[in-house]
Amino acid sequence: VEYHSILFALKEGTIGGYASDVGVGHDTKPSEPWDPNDELSLLTNTIFTPHVGGYTDVSYGEEGSITRAVVEGMESVLLEGCPPPVWANKPKNYEDGTT
């Protein structure tokens, strides 16, 4: 994904949201590790998750606990409306679930 294109589309409302488990092609920063203070990260209609696609219970040795924790965290936010258990870009004024 081209950084400026996705940023523009999100800000203009051309697309409603963006989720990724990897960084975005940026012209002045590496795509990983992703900068949680980047303008794209600070938009309320973006979600960035850890890049754990290659981890499995066999290769990581935790019986899938990391992947399970990521999925449970996403379900908590997307299905139940709860705050994420771990924040990458917690809003400074976040206290009661409103921003």
N, C-alpha and C positions, 0 to 999 in steps of 0.2 A: 504494500500500500504506500502510495506517495504521501508524505507527511502533509504538505501544504494543501493538497486536494482533500484529504479526509478532514483536516481542520476546518477548511472553508465550508465543506458540505455540512458538517455538524453545526457550525455557527449560523449558517444560513437556513438551516432546517431542511435542506435537501434530503438528508437522511436523519432518522430519529435517534440513532445511537450507534455506538461502535464498541465492540468487545474484542480483546485480543490477548493471547498468551505470549506474545512476543512484542518486541518494540516495533516502531514504524520507521521506514526509511527517511532519515532526517539528513539534511545537507550539512549540518555542522556538528552533529553528535552521533555516537554509535547507537545502533538500535538496541543493544543490550550491553550492560544492564540499563534498563529503562529509567529515565529521570522522573521521579514522582512529582517534581516541581515544574515539569514541562507544561506549557500552556494546554496541550492536548489532555494531559492527565488531570488538570484542574477543572475541566468541563464536567458538568453534572450528568451528561449523557454518555460518558465513557466508563468502561470497566476494563481493568488490566488484571490478569490473574498470573500466578507464577507459571513459568515455562516448565511444566512437569510431565509433558506428554511422553517422554522417554522413560519415566520412572514406573516401575511395576513392582508387584510384591516380590518377584524374583530378583530383579536387578537392584532394587533399593533395600530389600530386606525388612520392610516394616509392614508387610501384609497389606500394602495399599493405603496405609494410614494418611499419608500426605495427600494423595489424590482424593481420598474420602473427605478429608478436612476441607479441601478447596471446594469440592462439590457441596458439602453441607453449608459452608459459608455462603456460597452463591445462592443456594436454596433459601437460606435465612433472609437474605436481602431481597431476592426477586419474588419469592412466593409468599413470604411472611411479612415483608416490609420492615424487618428488623435491621439495625445497623450491622455492618460486617464485624466479625470477631477480630479481624486484623485489618488495620487501615494502611493503605499506601499513601493516601492523600486526604487525610481527615481534615475537613474544613475547620478553620481556626475558631469559628463561632459555633461549632457543633456542641450541643449539650443535651437536647431532648428529642433529637430525631428530626429537627427542622434545620434548614440551612438558610 
